[in-house]
Amino acid sequence: MPSTAPNARPTPDSVCPGARQPVERIVLTGFMGSGKSTVGRSLAQRLSWRFVDLDSLIEQRDGRAVSRIFAESGEAVFRAMETEALASSLQEPRLVVALGGGAIETLANRHALRGAAQTCTVLLTASFETLYDRCLQQIAAAAGSPLPVRPLLGDREAAAARLARRDANYRGTADIVMDTTGQQPEESVDALLTLLRSIL
């Protein structure tokens, strides 16, 4: 089962049983607003590793914002780009990767994560109310700025249904599940590092 909280003496097998030491990649998954990019960027800095936001990588490769890819090419095209970007990222050492919220719905992505050697997959969770409110705050803060638009946020009920649909896939690929409700990002990083210390 995934680890859910820091242990007094975590062991490699109890934290990331499929990682096969030493861990070279940490992949953060979770719904919109779970803190993947914020926590991932800080975690990478503290480990002196490189950080990659998969959506940003796709934008760099394609030359379009995610919202434009969805609007102009459709979700299927975006998901294919996402799978390719994830596969290449899982070959790089000393890397923290933040996945987009929907990446886990693609079967090829789940297979890639489950089969990736020296990789630890971390699910960041929070209550739906927390996640949705964080998304709304990000949208408000992004007014007039280049921060990314969330094309799949939609209305509250649709977002809740989307989270419920994804939950089993999130948990099925996670080595660690960390609830960030009520936590500041650095608190989440501290707790995660406590779990990871034995395998890094």
N, C-alpha and C positions, 0 to 999 in steps of 0.2 A: 504494500500500500504506500501511497505517497507520504512523505514526511509533512507534518502540518505545523510543527512548532519546534523551536530550538531544543535539542536534547543536551543533557549534561555532557555526554560523551558520544557524539555522533560517530558512526563508522561509515566508511565508503559504501558498503553494501546497503546500509539502512537509509542512506541519503539518496544516492543515485545508483540503484542496483545495476543498471545497464551501462553505466558510464565507462567502465574499464579504465582505471587510473592510467595516467593523470588526466584530469578533466582539462580540456582545451577550449571548450565552448560552453557558454551559458545562454540558453534561449529562454526569453521571457514571453509567456503567452497570457491571454486574458482579454476580457471585454474592453470596449472603449471606456476610458476613464479609470482603468485599474492602476495606471501609473507605470506602464511598461517602459515608455521612453524616458521619463524622469528618473525612475529607479535605475534603469539600465545604464543611462549616461553616467550617473553618480557611481554606480557599481564598477563600471569600466575604469573610471578615473582612479578609484581607490585600489583597483587591482593592477593599474598601469597596463590595461588591455585596450584594444580598440573597440569602439561602439558602433553598431550599425542599426539604424532604424530601417526595417525592410521596405516600408512604404517610400521613404526618402531615397533608398537605393533604386527602387523601380522608377521613381521620378527622374533621377539622374540619368539612368540608362535610356529612358524613353523620351525625355525632353518635355513631358507633359505632367501636370499635376494629377494626382489620383482622381480627383473629381472630374477632370477633363477626360481621362481614360474611360471612366465609367460612362460619362455622357456621350462620348464620341465612338467608343469601340465596344462598350458593353462589359458587364461583369465577367463573362467567361474569358475574354481576352485578358482582363486584368489578372484573373486568378492564374492563368497560364504564365504570365510574367512573374507572378508571385512565387509560383512553384520553382521556376528557373532560378530566381534570385535566392530562394532558400537553399536549394541544392548547392549552389556555388558557395554560399556563406558557410555551410556545414563542412566545407573543406579547409577553412581558414583557421589557423591556430590563434589562441589568446584573443578570443572575440566574444563580446556580449552582443546578442541579437535581440531586438524587440520586434516581435511579429505584429502584423495588423490583426485586429480583433477577429476577422473572419477567416484568417489563414488556416485555422484548425479544421474548418469544415471540408477542406479538400482532402480526399483520401490519400493522394500521393504525398501531401505534406505530413499527414499523420504517420504514414509509413516511413518517410524520411527521418522524422524525429525519433521514432521508436528504434530505427535501425542505425542511428548515428553513433559511432564509437566516440568515446571521450567527450561526450556531450551530456549536460545536465539541463533538463527542461523544467522551468519553474512557472507555475500558475499563480498569478497575482489576482486575488479576488477581493470583493467588497460587497456590501449589500447593494441591491439594485438601486435603491434611493441614492446612495452615495455615488455610485457610478454615473447615474443619469445627471445628478446635480453637478458633478465634476465636468461632464461634457458640456452642459449649458454654460458653466462658468468659463470654460475654454473658448466657446463660441463667442461669448460676450467680450472676452479679453482680446479675441482675434479681430474685432471690428477695425478695419483700416490697416491691418497688419498682414504679413505673408503667412501666418500660421495656417495649417491645412484645414480645409472644410471636411466635415464628416458626412459623406454622401449617404450612409446607411443609418444615420441616427433616427430620422423619421419622427413619428409621434411616440409618446411614452409607452402606450400599449404595444406597439409594434416592436419597440426596443426591448421591452420585457419579454415578449415572446421569442425574440431572436436570442436573447441570453439563455432562456430556458432550453431552447433547441440545441444550443452549442455546449451546454454545461457538461454533458457526458463525454463529449470529445475533448474538451479542455482537461477534464480530470483523468481521462483515459490515457493521455500522453504525458502527464505531469509526473516528475520525480518528487517535486516539492510543491505543496499547496500553501500559500501564505495569504491570510486575510489582512488586507491593508485598511479596513474600516477603522477610522479614528487615528490612523497613523500619519505622521509626516513622512515624506519620502526618505529622509535620512534614517528615521527609525526603522523603516522597512529594509533599508540597505544594511543596517547594523544586524538586524535579526537574520537576514539572509546570509551574511558573512559568517555568522556564528554556525549556521548549518553547513556551510560550504568549506569551512576551514580545514576539515579533515581530508578533503579530496582535492584541494588546490595545491 
